[in-house]
């Protein structure tokens, strides 16, 4: 299932599928002629044009990023779970320095939280999501990076086997077996938070969502000021999460099709600056 999901996504992502349709249309028109190929070509070009010129990425991301909000106040936090996805391991290895991508706030916000709550344990979970294994992993860089940012090694736990969100949740739960009443913060990108929370709940853990790395704002002007490449990247990210939510629900890896805030009020956190 892991390999199949990667192969399907490589073909179905919004930045790739329209091109496949267009090229299929060109081939059909050359081989057979007729209207079917022209319709496929038109569909592919139209889809690409709309994706590049209109803020479809924002419309797709907003429901995901607005689903969970940060809590307000709390006196005690037992632990902080940081999901992988912010470190580029191959680039880090080649350049000899931890290379962060657009999800860098997963790391920076985790460090801020760790300093705000010095008694909390910090768990980084995630190895590599590549189909071909054996290369560098995020886990190899996470520990040294967190320590270089000021965290004591005794506070850090590295979970170095997970390849996807379900394994993040299951492996981390097995590591800590959180007790009833403990407050754990889950740090991941806002668009990924619904699937992450649903998956953690499915394995029997209800952490408190702490979304980061927002890609949308409230100003309509910012929706149209993005570059075409930003629109395509955002649409890919949104589609990945929507497909992931559907697939996880079909595989019974999440507690709901579109997980939302629990009916039980989460703990409130002290005002954060």
Secondary structure, DSSP 8 states (H G I E B T S, - for coil): -HHHHHHHHHHHSHHHHHHHHHHHHHHHHHHT-SHHHHHHHHHHHHHHHHHHHS-HHHHHHHHHHTS-------S---EEEEES-SB-HHHHHHHTS--B-TTTHHHHHHHHHHHHSTT-EEEEE-----SS-SS--HHHHHHHHHHHTT--GGGEEEE----SHHHHHHHHHHHH---TT--EEEEEEHHHHHHHHHHHHHTT---EEEEE-----S-HHHHHSS-HHHHHHHHHHHHHHHHHHHHHHHTT-SSSTT----SS---------
